[in-house]
Amino acid sequence: MKAPFSPYLLGIKDGLKTLIAALERDYDYVSALATDSKGLAVQISQHAKAVRNETMTTERGICLRVWKDGLYSEYALNSFDPAAPERTYEAVKAALDAQLCVLRAAGAQVYDTPVLADEPLTCFVEKETEQLPETTDVRALVEKLTALSDRAMTLDKRMIEALASAQSTHICKMFLTKNRDLCQSYVYSEGNVAAVVMEDGRNQLDYAGVSGLCGPELFDQLADKVEAVVANAVELLSAGHIEPGEYEIITSPEVTGLIAHEAFGHGVEMDMFVKNRALGKEYIGKRVGSDICTMHEGALCAEDVTSYAFDDEGTLAGDVTEIDHGILRAGICDALSALRLGTQPTGNGKRENFEHKVYTRMTNTVFDSGESTLEEMIASVRHGYLLENMESGMEDPKHWGIQCIIKRGREIRDGKLTGAVVAPIIMTGYVPDLLGSISMCSRDRAVFGNGGCGKGYKEWVKVADGGPYLKTKARLG
Amino acid sequence: MLEQLFKILKAAGVFAWEVEDEKTEGWEFYFIRHALDQNRAKRVEHITVKVYQRIGEDSIGSAAAELPPTATAEEARKLVASLAYQATLAPNRAYTLNQPGPAHTAPRPAAPVDVPANARDYLAAMASVPETAGEDLNSYEIFTAAVTRRFVTSEGIDITETYPSSMLEAVVNARSGGHEIELYRMYKSGSCDAEGLRRDLARTMAYGRDRLHTVPTPPLGTADVIFSTDDAKEIYRYFIAHLDPSMVLRSMSDWKLGTPIEPDAHGDRVTLEALRTLPNSSRNRAFDAEGAPIRDVVMLRAGVPEHYLGGRMFSCYMGLTDSFIPGNFAVSGGTKSEAALRQGRYLEVVEFSDFQVDTMTGDIFGEIRLGYWHDGAAVTPVSGGSISGNMHDFLKEMYLSAEQVQFDNFRLPAVTKLCGVTVTGIETA
């Protein structure tokens, strides 16, 4: 079935168009992003169960953007009355004028930015899904997750908690200007199972997730994850500590995705170019990785949690080849940064929700596959680690430093897994060294959309990332 | 809409309900260098409804959703009916909601929040940051808001609080020749603390100067590590989590009231207190998110747990009738001065990529962007490599300075020293 577009948004469209026309009396550019995204989240553990009709991306509201005399201003609200758009017009004018008074009194200079083009464009997209979060069988979902949690508890006597969670969101967004009328509706879902074990007063946790551009039907896939998650958590109880140093490593697709995200995801967000906060600006056309290193970014380059038709500024989704055989080709860009840099937007202007500002943000960030098998890659390692599952990462686009927290490493000696496991691991290094050392890529690849991404320590959005197994070198501690 | 919603909930025949109505009026200014990139205003209202249902004799379930402020009565009725059904699907062991008491009816003088005035203070503060040719502000973002939160329950609680909420994000550059580095800062508070901002940003610029002249962190093996910035908050979140009933009841924390958390500790023993208020904290509230009154409580005294504090459900399960979700914290227990703790060999890390303490496993991590290696004689700025270890081990020997500093909702020792931290340095040829 097609995910139906929001009747609420259709109902306010005419009122919003009237509001846009009213604001155009005072401003030279006006756009409205209106959202109505519904969701369902169910969390089950042995000690607590909860049903919520909210997820990270559920929202209903409007963000108005206006331009005058080189300055972009925005107003966010969620109490729009389509029958009385003049009332909202007055509120917007009063609030923004009051701000300008304060800013002028403070002597603030404007970062002069050209006006956005408003070329005519219409689109109405309803993507396919089997189920909707609004109408899915919640009882069956609760029972399914409860069974997973209960089964996990039976698998090892050291289990102290088993969590199973599922959330699904039906995104509906409408972007309007004088000449643009864009509507999209799609459903994405994500689920997790996690096992917590304890021995001698020490806890360990492992988890696995599923995600996709689909409805709650996705959650059937969680059943396949339970045994491995419990086994991995138990294994962490007896994991050793790694001897700090530089090693040959093979990254699992989750860890590959983390590297993609931190290395040349954040590193080529071009709003950072505007502020001279990213070294990538000086490396376009230059080598940043080995010959077999190719990376894509864009809502169109994978089907996962952030595969939209247009971004939050009304730019159609794209697929950018960021690194092509080791050469940095392009970054990703929101519309205002593109104006400032004299380039084209790539469909990467995203807001946390209607209340937040647009920044250049990632969508799907993915390394291309290669020619090797995992077995060949392991066989090629003299002494190193197969790194599995990720905790978190942090970038440093200004200096290309990278920090990745990784769940565990499986020791490889003389081309074979020894069975020894070390955990946890902090991988640090210099991005061009890390990518420049990539010597093998596996044929398969996977994309993961269970995480969120912040800009600094705020502005959380959904992203997906992944790739194949990679063989490279890194400093581990 | 709210009054209609209350009527609908009362008529719905549900076991219990809670409604939160949060109204925010916010101003935001974004600057690149000192040029205005964008100004934003918002006026939003979020109404969250949570419905509880009895399931048999011994269980209770809940379901929650946000009701748009523009919703019609019919939409509200439909939502409540849906929640009433969903709440029967997810049974938890029975517990009771917070009940109204004297604290809920006591008069609370509410000072009006002047958003434009607060915004003006931020603009003036940022214009007066002492920049030089070598160190300046790359960009900054000012967020200031007035928030009014009303919380109403079927049990008779009806409280309203209005408070200021502010945040400043700043990126500082330092340069020498063709080399430029950046440092990131995020400050949360009630309203603008202009003097505090100027002081901390000046210190950040000094760190920036030092970072331009670092050498690779030596592979130290293990070392004592000093924390003197707000990264120390992460260390103490481990203690807070281990005193949360949800961690204790699920056996994720084995900290027992009256029993030392580390019997063999031979360093300082931590005292941790939940506080109702701290000066200009962003978390100063009279009530927690579930309507429980917040008060000053010692959670951990000299390394011995005294009170678990946390959310209503797990608190009830543990028989804690006066628990709440704390927002402000004070940590003490240091027996030595900062100067005494700064004797001998130690690594002080003032900039991490992202310092993390896993509150469940106790693992700590952080890539070093700027540290100072004190070898007993000389002090060398270092960068690169990382620190790691586990809080379980550090409880045996950690030290806190007697002097204190405040980072938003935490009042902490000016210096925290963890002993025997693994330092992965960088081998140089």
Chai-1 contact restraints between the chains, C-beta under 6 A:
chainA,res_idxA,chainB,res_idxB,connection_type,confidence,min_distance_angstrom,max_distance_angstrom,comment,restraint_id
A,H47,B,R250,contact,1.0,0.0,6.0,A-B,restraint_1
A,A48,B,N92,contact,1.0,0.0,6.0,A-B,restraint_2
A,K49,B,A90,contact,1.0,0.0,6.0,A-B,restraint_3
A,K49,B,N92,contact,1.0,0.0,6.0,A-B,restraint_4
A,V51,B,A63,contact,1.0,0.0,6.0,A-B,restraint_5
A,V51,B,Q86,contact,1.0,0.0,6.0,A-B,restraint_6
A,V51,B,A90,contact,1.0,0.0,6.0,A-B,restraint_7
A,R52,B,A64,contact,1.0,0.0,6.0,A-B,restraint_8
A,N53,B,A65,contact,1.0,0.0,6.0,A-B,restraint_9
A,E54,B,E66,contact,1.0,0.0,6.0,A-B,restraint_10
A,R60,B,P68,contact,1.0,0.0,6.0,A-B,restraint_11
A,Y72,B,Q38,contact,1.0,0.0,6.0,A-B,restraint_12
A,S73,B,N39,contact,1.0,0.0,6.0,A-B,restraint_13
A,E74,B,R40,contact,1.0,0.0,6.0,A-B,restraint_14
A,Y75,B,A41,contact,1.0,0.0,6.0,A-B,restraint_15
A,A76,B,K42,contact,1.0,0.0,6.0,A-B,restraint_16
A,L77,B,R43,contact,1.0,0.0,6.0,A-B,restraint_17
A,N78,B,V44,contact,1.0,0.0,6.0,A-B,restraint_18
A,S79,B,P69,contact,1.0,0.0,6.0,A-B,restraint_19
A,S79,B,T70,contact,1.0,0.0,6.0,A-B,restraint_20
A,A95,B,A41,contact,1.0,0.0,6.0,A-B,restraint_21
A,Q99,B,N39,contact,1.0,0.0,6.0,A-B,restraint_22
A,V102,B,P116,contact,1.0,0.0,6.0,A-B,restraint_23
A,V102,B,A119,contact,1.0,0.0,6.0,A-B,restraint_24
A,V102,B,R120,contact,1.0,0.0,6.0,A-B,restraint_25
A,A106,B,L123,contact,1.0,0.0,6.0,A-B,restraint_26
A,A108,B,L36,contact,1.0,0.0,6.0,A-B,restraint_27
A,Q109,B,A35,contact,1.0,0.0,6.0,A-B,restraint_28
A,V110,B,L36,contact,1.0,0.0,6.0,A-B,restraint_29
A,Y111,B,I32,contact,1.0,0.0,6.0,A-B,restraint_30
A,Y111,B,A35,contact,1.0,0.0,6.0,A-B,restraint_31
A,Y111,B,L36,contact,1.0,0.0,6.0,A-B,restraint_32
A,Y111,B,D37,contact,1.0,0.0,6.0,A-B,restraint_33
A,V138,B,Q86,contact,1.0,0.0,6.0,A-B,restraint_34
A,V138,B,L89,contact,1.0,0.0,6.0,A-B,restraint_35
A,R139,B,L89,contact,1.0,0.0,6.0,A-B,restraint_36
A,V142,B,L89,contact,1.0,0.0,6.0,A-B,restraint_37
A,V142,B,A90,contact,1.0,0.0,6.0,A-B,restraint_38
A,I160,B,S251,contact,1.0,0.0,6.0,A-B,restraint_39
A,E161,B,R250,contact,1.0,0.0,6.0,A-B,restraint_40
A,M198,B,S251,contact,1.0,0.0,6.0,A-B,restraint_41
A,G201,B,D254,contact,1.0,0.0,6.0,A-B,restraint_42
A,N203,B,M252,contact,1.0,0.0,6.0,A-B,restraint_43
A,N203,B,M360,contact,1.0,0.0,6.0,A-B,restraint_44
A,N203,B,T361,contact,1.0,0.0,6.0,A-B,restraint_45
A,L205,B,M360,contact,1.0,0.0,6.0,A-B,restraint_46
A,P244,B,T424,contact,1.0,0.0,6.0,A-B,restraint_47
A,K275,B,I32,contact,1.0,0.0,6.0,A-B,restraint_48
A,K275,B,N138,contact,1.0,0.0,6.0,A-B,restraint_49
A,K275,B,S139,contact,1.0,0.0,6.0,A-B,restraint_50
A,E355,B,K42,contact,1.0,0.0,6.0,A-B,restraint_51
A,E355,B,V44,contact,1.0,0.0,6.0,A-B,restraint_52
A,M394,B,S353,contact,1.0,0.0,6.0,A-B,restraint_53
A,M394,B,D354,contact,1.0,0.0,6.0,A-B,restraint_54
A,K398,B,E182,contact,1.0,0.0,6.0,A-B,restraint_55
A,Q403,B,S353,contact,1.0,0.0,6.0,A-B,restraint_56
A,Q403,B,E367,contact,1.0,0.0,6.0,A-B,restraint_57
A,I405,B,F365,contact,1.0,0.0,6.0,A-B,restraint_58
A,P424,B,D363,contact,1.0,0.0,6.0,A-B,restraint_59
A,I426,B,F365,contact,1.0,0.0,6.0,A-B,restraint_60
A,I426,B,S386,contact,1.0,0.0,6.0,A-B,restraint_61
A,I426,B,S388,contact,1.0,0.0,6.0,A-B,restraint_62
A,T428,B,E367,contact,1.0,0.0,6.0,A-B,restraint_63
A,T428,B,S386,contact,1.0,0.0,6.0,A-B,restraint_64
A,Y457,B,M186,contact,1.0,0.0,6.0,A-B,restraint_65
A,G477,B,S386,contact,1.0,0.0,6.0,A-B,restraint_66
A,G477,B,S388,contact,1.0,0.0,6.0,A-B,restraint_67
A,G477,B,T424,contact,1.0,0.0,6.0,A-B,restraint_68
